[in-house]
Amino acid sequence: MKHKELSIRFCGIAGDGVVSSGKILAGTVASIGLFVMVNDIYSAEIRGLGKSTTTVRFSGKKIHSMGDGVDLLVGMAGKESISELVEVKSGGAVIYESSEPGELVEGESLAGHIPPDVRGYAVPLKRLANEASGSNRGRNIVAIGALCYMYSLPPEIFINHITKLFQRKGESVVENNVKAFRLGYDYCQENYPLREEFDLPAAGEAKKLISGNEAVARGAMNCGLQIYAGYPITPATKIMEYCAKDLPPLGGWTIQVEDEIAAISTVVGSWFAGKRAMTATSGPGLALMSEMINLAVMAEIPAVIVDVQRGGPSTGLPTKVEQSDLNIALYGGAGDSPRVVMAPADSEESYSGIQLAFDLAEKYQTPVIFLSDLFLGQRIETAILKEKIDRNRSTRKKATAEDLKNYVRYQLTDDGVSPWIVPGESGAFYTVTGLEHNLQGNPNYEAEVHQSMTEKRHRKFESMIQDIPPADVIGDEDAAIGIASWGSTIGAILEGMEIAREKGVKSKLIKSIMIHPQHEESFRRFFDSCQRIIVAEMNFQGQYAALLKSRYGIKPVEMHLPAVNPVSPKAIAQKIMEVNDELTQ
């Protein structure tokens, strides 16, 4: 059987090399030009014994999601892998440790649970690893050799990648790992007939792998990030780690502070001083930042806050994905507290989007909340970044000589944006407060002043429309079924639409990195062109659906998708088919 794409899952516990297996497989197939996506799932407890899985999906065409099910399960730990068997597709396969008599505990045999429509391949992973290096540590490399044979993949591409990966550790380490790979390959070749083949396209240019978190960090540094302030929190910590490594050589600072309140305070203070600054957090941290974000709104000081969402509420599910921070991002502040909210769909948008976030924050003197999520932030994928590097980038509306004759910090303007000078610049003398204030920044509690300043703070968002990208419409223009969604769920929707299209059902999607503000007229035209609208998102309440209903007056079919695991394209396709059946009855 020939496969145009494959999905392979490694399952084990700490020390089994599960994550490194995924990186080796992904790096190998990316090196010959294939598209790849990798997703790691692990427990929240830092105890060294929790179950973890790494799934690698690769194909000759662009991949948008993790798909549905796996073609091969590599069970590095038998007991922990049993629950993963439900994910193996009919006709799929399982590689498991062949055991000696007396080694297994009753009920914990992976082989004993393999369903009839799935083939099992017993491989002596421990024995072959010990033969290669004298220890069990190379079991994962043995398994990679086995799967290379099983799907007729060229062994030389793996050997080349393994050699390159381990060469800095010395010749003996390279030799041991290459030997472990060959032993796994040779064992399966000698003991199992070849049944499967990956339809390998002509070798293309090597593709680069990047995570959403790395894309955010790189995009920020490339557009002039000078100060990163953060407090470690899963799943956003990697952004701080990238900045800690790469920002100081660029002349910037990375500061690990005592908590999230200190982080956002540092960011707001840095922007007040004219320095591009950013923090990254997750839901619990964003909740703590609300008061300082509100201050930035009132004082009209920029801020860039990345929220890599995880399951909530409270501490919630630190290592599982959910899109449930939209409401707090939009409305998490006292009073009329407008802020920009953005949500990228993939690593490429994470890179370009964070640069737009900085430009909007600085030009319009307002906080920007950038909603990534655990799946997008931590997954590794092949991406083509359109790098734009300008470390001196600035969109600040600076005061002119005429403005400085009688400087008014909160001058009323048509676009709502006042000239802004920072401490150290000539004429930089004005009051900044969280209290309502007059044009000079001095506290004022008159109704007319409050009304005027509130209108000013909101007027910026009307002016901002000229600087935000239009919404994208993807799919069949004449389709009766329209879909709206946001963030990483977009990828599963694109693949679900394709599944439905193959069954003769057309659909179209409207997507925008902008949650607030939006090009509202383009959304209205799209919704007017649809007979039925589906809004799909990964939260229980339907937070984006509620926003669209209040903003555009639509009555959508809502999909409140289960959290924890990435969205299923088949679930999206099924909903499209159901809605189509309703329309055609």
N, C-alpha and C positions, 0 to 999 in steps of 0.2 A: 504494500500500500504506500502510495506517495503522499507526502504532506507538504502543503505550501506554507504552512506555519506550524509551529510547535509551542506547547506550553508545558514546562517541566518544573515540578515542585520538589525541593529538598526539604525534608522534615527531620528534626533532631532536637537535641538539647545542647546546652553550653559545652563547648569543646569538640563538637562534631564537625565544625567547619561549615555549617550551613550557609552563613552569609558569604563567606569567602568562596564557596562553591558557586553561588549565584554570580558573584563578581567575575570569577574566572570564565564561566560559561558566557555571560553577557559580553565581557571584553573580547572573547574569542570571536564570537559571531559578528560583533560590531566591527572588528578589525577587517572583515572581508566585505563590509558594506551592507550588512543586513540591518533592519530596523529592530530595535529591542526595547522592552520595558521590563523592569524588575521591581518587585514589591516584597518587602520584608514585613513579617508579622511576628511579634514577640510579646512576652508578658511584661507587665509594668513593674513587677518586683525585681529589685536588684539583688539577686541571690545566687545567680550562676547556675541554676538547675532548671529554669523554666523552659518550656517547649518553644521552639521558634521554627518558622518556615520562611523559605525564600522561593518565590515563583518567578521564573524567567519565561517571557513570551517573546518569540522572535519570528520574523517573516521578511519576505522580499518586498513587502509594501508597508506603507506607513501604519503604525499601530497607535490607536487612540486610547485603549483601555487594557485591562488585564483579561478581558474576554470572559468566557464561562467554562469552568472545568479545566482539567489538566490532561495531557496525553500520557504523561509519565510521572509517577510518584517515586522518588528515591527515599526509601525509609531508612534513615541513618539510626533512628531509635524506634524499634518495633512497636512498643506499647504506645508511644506518643503518636505514631503514624497511623494507627488504626482508624482514628476519627477522620483522617484525611481521605480515606478510601471513597467516601461518597462523592468526592470531587473528581475522581478519575472517570474519564469518558468511557462509554461502552466501546470495547475494542482497544482500550488503552492498556498500559502496562505498569507494573510495579517492580522495582529493584529492591530486594531485601537481603538482609544478612543471612547466609546459610549457616545454621547452627549445629553445634555438636550435640549429641545426646546428653540430656541433663542440664543444658544451658538455659532452657526456656521455662518460664513460670506459666502454669496453666491459665489460659485466657488472655495471655499477653503476646501470643504469636501473631505477627502481621500476616504471615502466609496463611494461617488458618482463617483469616477474615476476608481474604481476597474474593470478590464476587465472581461468579462463573463467566461473565462476559469480559473479564479483565485477565490478561496474562501475567503470571508471576515469573520473575527471573531471580533465582537464588544465586547470589555471588558471595564468595568468602571474603568479604571486604577486609576484615581484621587480619586474616591470614596473609592476604596479598600485600596489605600495607606493611605488615611486619617483615615480610620477605623483601620489600623494597627499602625499608629504612630502619627496621628494628623496633618500630613502635606502631601504635594504632593511629597515629596522627594523620596518616595519609589516606585514611579510608575514603574521604570525600574525593580525592584525586582518582582513586581506583574506580569509584562510581562514575566519575566523569569519563574515564576511559571506556567503561561499559556502555554508557549511553551513546558515546561517539560511535561505537560499532553498531549498536541497535538501530540507529537512524542513518547509517551509511554516510556519516559526516567525515570529511578528510582528516585523518589523525594529525597530519603535519601542521594544520592551523592551530590545533590545541597545543602541540609540542612547542611551536614557535612562541605562542602566547605565554605558556608556563615558563619557558626559558627566560623570556623578557621580564616576566613578573618577579621571578625569584633570583635573578642574576646578582642583585645587590647583596643577597644573603650568602653568596659564595657558591663555588662550583659543586660542592658535595650536596647542597640543598637542591640545586637544579637537577642533578643526577638522580637523587632519590625521588623527586616528584615526577620526573619524566619516566622513571622506571615504574612507579606506582600506576601512572596512566597506562603505560604499555601492558602491564600485567592485567589490569582490568579489561582492556581492549582484547588482549589475546585470549583471556579466559572465556569471554563471551563468544568470541569467534570460534573457539574450539568446542564449545558446549551447546551453542544455540544456533539454529538456522536463522538466516537473515530474513525478516518478514517486513520490515518497514524501511522507508527511505525518505529523507528530506529532499524535496525538489530544490536543489541549490541553484539559484540563479547565477549568471556569470558574475565573477568577482567584481565588486565595485570599489569605489574609494572608501577607505576606512572612515567610519562615523564616530563622532565623539559622544561620550556618555556624560550626562550631567543630571543632578537632582534639582528639584524646584528650589530648595533652600540655597544651593550653591548658585543657581541662576539669579536669585534675589540679591545675594551678597555681591556677586560679580557686577551685576547691573548697577547697584548702588555705588560701589567703589568707582566704576567707570564713569559715573556722572557727577563725581565730586563729593562723595561722602567724606566728611572730615572727622566726625565723632560718632562712634557706635557705643551706646550704653545699654547694657543688658543684664538680666538675671537668668541663670539657667532654668529652663523649663522644657520638658518634652511636649511637642516635637520641634521646637524652634531653636534649640541650643546650637545646632550645627551652623546656623547663620552667624552666631557670635564666634564660633570656632574659626570659620573662614575669615571673618574680619580680624580676629586676633592674629592670625598668621599673615594676612596679606595687606592689611590697612597701614600698620606702622611703617613698612618700607616705602609707602606712598606719602608719608608725612602726616598721616592721620593718627587717631587715637582709638583704641578699644578699651572700654572700661567695664569691668564686672563689678556691679554695685550690690548693695545689700538686699534690695528687693525691687519689685516692679515700680513702686512709687518713686524710688530714687532714680530708676531708669528713665521714666517719662519726665521727671523733673530735670534731669540732665539734658534730655533732648530739647525740651522747651527752652531751657536756659541757653543752650548752645545756639539754637536758632535766633534767640533774642540778640545774641552777640554776633550774628551774621554768619554762623557756621552751619553747613549742611549736616544734619544729624538724623539718626534713626535708632529705633529699638525694635526688637522682635519678641513676641510672647505667644501665649495661647489663651484660651478663654478665661481661666482664673486670673491671669495676670492683667488681661484687658479690663476685667471688672475693677481691679485695684487702681487702674490708671484713669478711671472715668473723671475724677475731680480735676486732675491736671489737664486732661483733654478739654474739659469745659473751660478752664482758665485760658487755654490757647485760643478757643473760640472767642471768648469775650475780649481778650487783649489783642486779638488778630495777630497771633504769632504762629508761624508754620510748625508742623510736626509731621513726621512720617512714622507710623506704627504698623508693623507687620504682625498679623494674627494668624499663626499656623494652627488652624482649628483642630480640636480633638473632641471626643465624646464628653458630654456634660450631663447635668450641671455640676457645680462645685468641682472637686478634684476629678470626678467623673471617670473617664476611661483614658488614661494618659497615653496609651499606645494604640488606640483605635481611632478610626476616622469618623467624623460627623461634620455636617454643615449647619451648625446651630447657633452661630454667633452673629448672624445677620442682624437680628433685632437690637442687640446691644451695640453693635457697630453703628447702626443708623440712629438709634434713639437713646443711647446710654449716656444721657446728660440732663442736668436740671435746666428747666426753661426751654426756650426755643434755641436749640444748640445745633446748628447745621454743621455737617462735616462731609468731606468727600469719602465715598466708600467704593473700593475697587475689588475685583475678584478675577484673577487670571485663571485660564483653563489648562495651561500646560507650562512647561519650562521656558519655552520661547516667549510666551506672554509674561511669565514671571520676570524675565530679564528686561524686556522692553517696557513692561507695565510699571516696574518700580522706578524706572527713569522718568516716566510720565508723572508718577506720583510726586517725585521731588519737584519737578517743574511746576505742577499745579499748586503744591503746598507753598512754594516760595512766591510764585507770581500772585496768588490770591490770598496769601497770608492766612492760611487755614489748616487745620489738621487733616491728614489723609490716613484712613485706615485701610490697609491692604490685606484682604482676606484670602490667604492661602488655606491649605488644610493638610492634615497628616499624610494622606495618600499622595498628593501633589508634591508636598515638601520633601518627603523622604524617598519617593520612588526614583529610580534611575532610568533615564530614557535617552535614546538617540535624539539629538536636537541640533538644529542648525540655527545658531544664534547670529543675528545680524548685529554684530558688535558695534557700538557707538561709544567712543571713548573721548571724553572731554572733562578732565578733572577741574577745569576752571569754569565750568558751566554755571550760569546764573540767570534767573528769570525775574530777579527782584526789580520792582518799580522804584527806582532811586529818585531822591529829591533833586530838583533842578536848582540852579542859583536863585531863580525867582521864588521857588518854594521856600528856600532857606531864609529869605528876608523876614518872613513872619511864619516860622514853621508850625504847622498844625498837624499833629500826628494822625488824627482821625478825620482828616479833611473829607467832606462829602464830594463824591465824584460820580459820574454817570455809570461807571462800571462797578462802583462799590469798593474799589481798591485805592487806598491812599498811598502817597509817596512814603517810603520807609527808610529811615536812617538808623544805623546801629551805633552802639557806644564806641567811641573812638573816632567817629567821623564828625566833621565840623557841623555844629548846630544840633548835635544829638542830645537834646535836653528836653525831656518830656516825662509825663507821669504814666506808669503802667500799673493797672490794678485789675482785680477780678470783680470790682464793683462796676455798676453801670457808670458811664462817664460821658463827658461832653467832648467836643472836638479836640480839645487840648489833652484829654486823658484824665482830667480831674473828676473825682466822684460827683455824680449828679443823679438826683432821684425824681426829676420832673417827668411827667407822663409824656410830654411832647419830645423830650430828649430821648427817652427810652424807645419810643415808637420810631423815631428817626434813625437811631443807631441799630435797632433790630432790622429795619428795612435795609439798611446799608449792609449788614452782615449777610442777609439773604440775597441781596442784589448781586453779589459776587457770583453766586451760583448760576444766575441767568446769563451773566457775561461769560462764564466759563465754557458754555456750550461751544463756542468757537474754537476752543483748544482741546476738546475731547474727540476721540475717534467715533465715527458713525457705527451703528450696529451692523453686524454682518448677518445676512440671510443666506442660509446654506440649504441645498436640497432642490426639490422640484417646485419651480415657481408657481405652477398651476395647481399645486396640492391643496386639498380641502382641509387637511389636518396640519395644524401648526403646533410647534413645540417651543417652549421658552424654558430656559434653565440658566444656571450660573456655576462658575468654578469648575472643579475637576469632574463633575458629573457630565459635563459637555462631551467628554471623550466617549463614554458609554452610550450616550444618545446618538452620536454620529454613527457608531457601529450598529446600534439598534435600528436606526433608520435604514441602513444598508440591508440588514436582514429582512426587514419588512418590504423594502423595494424589490428584493429578489423573489418575494412572494406576490408581487404585483400591486403592492400598496404604497402609494406615494405619500411623502410628508416633507415638511420643511421646518427649519430651525432658525430662530432669531437669537443671537448671542451678542453680548457686549461685555467687555471688561469693566464697564462703568455700571455700577449699581445706583449711585447717586452722585451727580446728576446724570441724566440720560438724554439722548436725542429723542425726546418724547414723540415727535411727529413720525419718525420712522417706525417706532413701536406701534403707534396708532394705525398707520397704513398696513403694517403686517397683520395685526389682529383683525382689521376690517376685511382682509383678504381671505380669512380662514372661516370655515364653517364650524370647526371645533378646535379648541386649544387645549393642549396638555402642558401642565407645568410640573416638572419633575425636579425633586431636590432631596437631599439626604438629611432630613430632620422631621420630627414628629408633627410639628405645628403647621408646616407649610408656610414658612416665613416669607419666601420670595413670592409665592402665590398671593399672600395677603397684601404685599406691597403692590403687585401688579393690579390686583382687584381694586384697591383704593385709588391707584393712580390712573388707571385706564378704564375702569368700569367693566372689566371682562368677567365672565363666569366660566372659569376653566375646569377641566378635569384634572384633579390634583393627584400627584403621585408622591406620597410621603414615604420615601424609600428607607429601608432599614439601615441603620448605621453599622459600625464595626468593620465591615468588609467593603471593598470598592463596589460600585454599582454594576449590576448585571446588564449587559447589552440585550440579552434575551428577554429580560423583564420589560425593558423599554419597547422592544419589538412586539411583545405580547400585548402591551397596552395600546400601541398604535393599531394593531389588528383588531382589538376589541372595539376601539372607537370607530374604526372603519366599518365594522359589522353593524354598529348602531346607526351609522349614517346611511348605509345601503339597505336597511330593512324597510 
